[in-house]
């Protein structure tokens, strides 16, 4: 079921995934349906009282599929493959594989989601592994970063492939050709280990808007639209960014509650602060597509609330409408960047 913009999109939502399960996924599904008239959602999971929670007759674009089990929150790749087929996570991904859904969303753990995605959907031709991508706030907009944890140990060719995948996903947002930066410990040519040095050479040979090495602070300065790194560095970067945002929220609250003058200053600054904090709020950017799979899979934060889950659902819908897997497949072939070359 290949979706294009303007057509109906069918999405499978892992009902039990994440810290809050159906208490988040159900209200998020209902809210997303109210916002997106082209969207259809199938909740997949184990919920004994689901008929008491929602009147499906009143929501014709919402369906329910009962799964056999709930995948453990700490399930690793092996356990996910052995025991996850009958879980909500497994069924949601299988629906994409069977063309019964255009995309799926899960807040389950990353390792299990990657394992089941690779097992059920497979990776696109020429690719070895998928990569998680998410947006991080920066000066003037957002920087798309990948990988964020699906691949802790990568080689230079994989980093090159991540760059191509990121560019294809980012290009569909419109605007000029995305600037690609390779995360390193310095800007100088001789800095960094052998893998980033080799990847640097490969990227310079591609017809991409490659700006070279970038450091962590360059991401927040908006010096690249797509930042490429291994999953170890990317996950640290993402979690550090989220932690910093939460710290800023709390510190600003304390500052503007300190005394009467601070409260008055806070009232005056409230509109500007609200805009800034909304940009920094991780929940506003929830939804990391697992690029490189032969289907659309989006990972939500495990701690996401309903508002954040809606963002992940809408991201999956956009990925399906833009036919991102097909575009990545074509780009890998066009650049001769597959593993067989």
C-alpha positions as CSV (number, residue, x, y, z in Angstrom):
1,X,0.0,0.0,0.0
2,X,2.1,2.8,-1.2
3,X,0.9,6.2,0.0
4,X,1.3,9.6,-1.7
5,X,0.4,13.0,-0.4
6,X,-3.4,13.6,-0.6
7,X,-4.3,10.0,-0.2
8,X,-5.4,8.0,2.8
9,X,-2.7,6.7,5.0
10,X,-3.1,3.6,7.1
11,X,-0.9,3.4,10.3
12,X,-0.3,0.6,12.8
13,X,0.3,1.8,16.3
14,X,1.9,-0.4,19.0
15,X,-0.7,0.0,21.8
16,X,1.4,-1.3,24.7
17,X,4.8,0.2,23.8
18,X,6.5,2.7,26.1
19,X,6.2,3.6,29.7
20,X,2.4,4.4,29.6
21,X,1.0,2.0,27.0
22,X,-2.7,2.4,26.1
23,X,-3.1,5.4,28.4
24,X,-1.0,7.4,25.9
25,X,-1.5,5.6,22.6
26,X,-5.3,5.7,22.6
27,X,-5.7,9.4,23.3
28,X,-2.9,10.2,20.9
29,X,-4.5,8.1,18.2
30,X,-7.8,9.9,18.7
31,X,-6.1,13.3,18.7
32,X,-4.1,12.5,15.5
33,X,-7.3,11.3,13.8
34,X,-9.0,14.6,14.6
35,X,-6.0,16.5,13.1
36,X,-5.5,14.4,10.0
37,X,-8.6,13.5,7.9
38,X,-6.5,11.4,5.6
39,X,-5.2,9.2,8.4
40,X,-6.5,5.7,9.5
41,X,-5.1,4.0,12.6
42,X,-5.1,0.4,13.8
43,X,-4.1,0.0,17.4
44,X,-2.4,-3.3,18.0
45,X,-1.8,-4.8,21.4
46,X,-3.2,-6.5,24.5
47,X,-5.8,-4.5,26.4
48,X,-8.5,-6.4,28.2
49,X,-10.9,-3.5,28.5
50,X,-10.4,-1.8,25.1
51,X,-14.1,-1.9,24.3
52,X,-14.8,0.0,27.5
53,X,-12.2,2.7,26.7
54,X,-13.4,3.7,23.2
55,X,-16.5,3.4,21.1
56,X,-15.1,2.2,17.8
57,X,-18.5,2.7,16.1
58,X,-18.0,6.5,16.7
59,X,-14.5,6.4,15.3
60,X,-14.7,4.6,11.9
61,X,-11.0,5.4,11.1
62,X,-9.8,3.7,14.3
63,X,-9.5,-0.1,14.5
64,X,-8.3,-2.6,17.0
65,X,-6.2,-5.8,16.4
66,X,-5.6,-8.0,19.5
67,X,-2.0,-9.2,19.9
68,X,-1.0,-12.3,21.7
69,X,1.6,-10.8,24.0
70,X,3.4,-7.7,25.2
71,X,7.1,-7.5,24.4
72,X,9.1,-6.9,27.6
73,X,10.5,-3.4,27.9
74,X,14.0,-4.8,28.3
75,X,13.8,-7.4,25.5
76,X,17.0,-7.6,23.5
77,X,17.3,-8.3,19.8
78,X,17.4,-12.1,20.3
79,X,14.4,-12.2,22.6
80,X,12.5,-9.8,20.3
81,X,13.0,-12.1,17.3
82,X,12.2,-15.3,19.3
83,X,9.2,-14.0,21.3
84,X,8.1,-10.8,19.6
85,X,6.2,-12.1,16.6
86,X,2.9,-12.2,18.5
87,X,3.5,-9.0,20.3
88,X,1.9,-5.6,19.5
89,X,5.3,-4.4,18.2
90,X,5.7,-7.4,16.0
91,X,2.2,-7.3,14.6
92,X,2.4,-3.6,13.9
93,X,5.6,-4.1,11.9
94,X,4.2,-7.2,10.2
95,X,1.2,-5.2,9.0
96,X,3.6,-2.9,7.1
97,X,5.4,-6.0,5.7
98,X,2.0,-7.4,4.6
99,X,1.0,-4.0,3.0
100,X,-1.9,-3.8,5.4
101,X,-0.5,-0.5,6.7
102,X,1.7,2.2,5.2
103,X,3.7,2.8,8.4
104,X,3.9,1.8,12.1
105,X,4.8,3.6,15.3
106,X,6.1,2.1,18.5
107,X,7.5,3.5,21.8
108,X,9.0,0.1,22.6
109,X,12.7,-0.3,23.2
110,X,15.0,0.5,20.3
111,X,17.0,-2.7,20.1
112,X,13.8,-4.8,19.8
113,X,12.3,-2.5,17.3
114,X,15.4,-2.5,15.1
115,X,15.6,-6.3,15.3
116,X,12.0,-6.9,14.4
117,X,12.1,-4.2,11.7
118,X,15.1,-5.9,10.0
119,X,13.6,-9.4,10.4
120,X,10.1,-8.6,9.2
121,X,10.7,-5.8,6.6
122,X,14.3,-6.3,5.7
123,X,16.7,-3.5,4.8
124,X,16.7,-1.8,1.4
125,X,19.0,-3.2,-1.3
126,X,22.6,-2.2,-0.9
127,X,22.2,-1.2,2.8
128,X,23.6,-3.2,5.7
129,X,21.7,-1.6,8.6
130,X,18.9,1.0,9.2
131,X,19.6,4.2,11.2
132,X,17.5,6.3,13.5
133,X,17.1,9.9,12.7
134,X,15.7,12.8,14.7
135,X,15.7,16.6,14.7
136,X,17.6,18.6,17.3
137,X,16.8,22.3,17.8
138,X,19.5,24.7,16.5
139,X,19.8,28.4,15.7
140,X,17.3,29.1,13.0
141,X,15.6,25.8,12.8
142,X,16.4,22.1,13.2
143,X,19.4,19.8,12.5
144,X,18.6,16.2,11.5
145,X,21.0,13.8,13.3
146,X,21.6,10.1,12.5
147,X,22.4,7.5,13.7
148,X,20.9,7.9,17.2
149,X,21.5,4.4,18.6
150,X,20.6,1.7,16.1
151,X,24.3,1.1,15.2
152,X,26.8,1.6,18.0
153,X,29.7,0.5,15.8
154,X,29.9,1.4,12.2
155,X,32.3,1.6,9.3
156,X,33.0,4.5,6.9
157,X,30.6,3.2,4.2
158,X,27.8,3.0,6.6
159,X,28.4,6.6,7.6
160,X,28.3,7.5,3.9
161,X,25.0,5.7,3.6
162,X,23.6,7.5,6.6
163,X,24.4,10.8,5.0
164,X,22.5,9.8,1.8
165,X,19.5,8.6,3.8
166,X,19.5,11.7,5.9
167,X,19.7,14.0,2.8
168,X,16.8,12.1,1.1
169,X,14.6,12.4,4.2
170,X,15.5,16.0,4.8
171,X,15.1,17.1,1.1
172,X,11.5,16.1,1.2
173,X,10.9,18.9,3.7
174,X,11.7,21.4,1.0
175,X,14.3,24.2,0.8
176,X,17.8,24.2,-0.7
177,X,20.0,21.1,-0.8
178,X,20.7,20.1,2.8
179,X,24.2,20.8,4.2
180,X,25.8,17.6,5.4
181,X,28.3,17.5,8.3
182,X,30.3,14.6,9.7
183,X,30.6,14.8,13.5
184,X,34.2,14.8,14.6
185,X,36.4,16.0,17.5
186,X,37.7,18.9,15.4
187,X,37.4,20.6,12.0
188,X,41.0,20.0,10.9
189,X,41.7,17.4,8.2
190,X,43.9,15.2,10.4
191,X,41.5,15.1,13.4
192,X,39.5,12.0,14.3
193,X,39.9,8.2,14.0
194,X,40.3,6.2,10.9
195,X,36.6,5.6,10.3
196,X,35.6,9.2,10.2
197,X,38.7,10.0,8.1
198,X,37.7,7.4,5.5
199,X,34.1,8.5,5.6
200,X,35.2,12.1,5.0
201,X,37.0,11.0,1.9
202,X,33.9,9.1,0.6
203,X,31.5,11.9,1.3
204,X,33.7,14.4,-0.6
205,X,33.4,12.3,-3.7
206,X,29.6,12.4,-3.7
207,X,27.5,15.1,-5.3
208,X,26.1,16.2,-1.9
209,X,26.3,19.6,-0.2
210,X,29.0,18.3,2.1
211,X,30.5,20.9,4.5
212,X,33.1,18.6,6.1
213,X,33.8,17.9,9.7
214,X,31.6,19.5,12.4
215,X,31.8,19.5,16.1
216,X,29.0,19.1,18.6
217,X,28.5,22.8,19.1
218,X,28.2,23.3,15.3
219,X,25.0,21.3,15.4
220,X,23.3,23.8,17.8
221,X,24.7,26.7,15.8
222,X,22.9,25.3,12.7
223,X,26.0,24.8,10.6
224,X,24.6,21.6,9.1
225,X,21.1,20.5,8.2
226,X,22.1,16.8,8.4
227,X,24.7,15.7,11.0
228,X,26.1,12.2,10.6
229,X,27.7,10.0,13.3
230,X,27.7,6.5,14.8
231,X,24.9,5.5,17.1
232,X,27.0,5.7,20.2
233,X,27.8,9.4,19.7
234,X,24.4,10.2,18.4
235,X,22.6,8.7,21.3
236,X,24.8,10.6,23.8
237,X,24.1,13.8,21.9
238,X,20.4,13.3,21.9
239,X,20.1,12.3,25.5
240,X,22.4,15.2,26.5
241,X,20.2,17.6,24.5
242,X,17.1,16.4,26.1
243,X,18.6,16.6,29.6
244,X,19.8,20.2,28.9
245,X,16.3,21.2,27.7
246,X,14.7,19.8,30.9
247,X,17.4,21.6,33.1
248,X,16.7,24.9,31.3
249,X,12.9,24.5,31.9
250,X,13.4,23.9,35.6
251,X,16.0,26.6,36.0
252,X,13.9,29.2,34.3
253,X,10.9,28.3,36.5
254,X,13.0,28.7,39.6
255,X,14.5,32.0,38.5
256,X,11.1,33.6,37.7
257,X,9.5,32.3,40.9
258,X,12.3,33.6,43.2
259,X,10.7,36.9,44.3
260,X,8.1,39.5,43.3
261,X,10.4,41.3,40.9
262,X,11.4,38.0,39.3
263,X,7.7,37.1,38.9
264,X,7.0,40.4,37.2
265,X,10.0,39.9,34.9
266,X,8.7,36.5,34.1
267,X,5.3,37.8,33.1
268,X,6.9,40.3,30.7
269,X,9.2,37.7,29.2
270,X,6.6,34.9,29.1
271,X,5.6,35.1,25.3
272,X,9.3,35.0,24.2
273,X,10.2,32.3,26.7
274,X,7.2,30.1,25.7
275,X,8.3,30.2,22.0
276,X,11.9,29.3,23.0
277,X,10.9,26.5,25.3
278,X,8.5,25.0,22.8
279,X,11.4,24.8,20.3
280,X,13.6,23.1,22.9
281,X,10.9,20.7,24.2
282,X,11.9,17.2,23.1
283,X,8.2,16.2,22.9
284,X,7.7,18.7,20.1
285,X,10.1,16.7,18.0
286,X,9.1,13.2,19.0
287,X,9.3,10.5,16.3
288,X,12.6,9.1,15.0
289,X,12.2,7.3,11.6
290,X,14.2,4.1,11.3
291,X,15.6,4.9,7.8
292,X,16.9,2.2,5.5
293,X,14.1,-0.4,6.1
294,X,11.9,-1.5,3.3
295,X,8.9,0.2,5.0
296,X,8.2,3.1,7.3
297,X,8.9,2.5,11.0
298,X,9.0,5.4,13.5
299,X,10.3,5.1,17.0
300,X,8.7,7.2,19.8
301,X,10.3,8.2,23.1
302,X,9.4,5.5,25.7
303,X,8.3,8.3,28.1
304,X,6.2,10.2,25.5
305,X,2.9,11.7,26.6
306,X,-0.1,11.9,24.3
307,X,1.0,15.2,22.8
308,X,4.5,13.8,22.0
309,X,3.0,10.6,20.6
310,X,0.8,12.6,18.2
311,X,4.0,14.1,16.8
312,X,5.4,10.6,16.2
313,X,2.2,9.5,14.5
314,X,2.2,12.6,12.2
315,X,5.9,12.0,11.4
316,X,5.1,8.4,10.3
317,X,2.3,9.7,8.2
318,X,4.6,12.2,6.4
319,X,7.2,9.5,5.8
320,X,4.6,7.3,4.2
321,X,3.2,10.1,2.1
322,X,6.6,11.1,0.9
323,X,7.5,7.5,0.1
324,X,10.8,7.9,1.9
325,X,12.0,4.2,1.6
326,X,11.6,4.3,-2.2
327,X,13.5,7.5,-2.5
328,X,16.3,6.2,-0.3
329,X,16.5,3.0,-2.4
330,X,16.8,5.1,-5.6
331,X,19.4,7.4,-4.1
332,X,21.6,4.5,-2.9
333,X,21.5,3.1,-6.4
334,X,22.1,6.5,-8.1
335,X,25.2,7.2,-6.0
336,X,26.6,3.7,-6.3
337,X,26.7,3.6,-2.5
338,X,25.5,0.1,-1.9
339,X,27.4,-2.6,-0.1
340,X,28.0,-4.6,-3.4
341,X,29.8,-1.7,-5.1
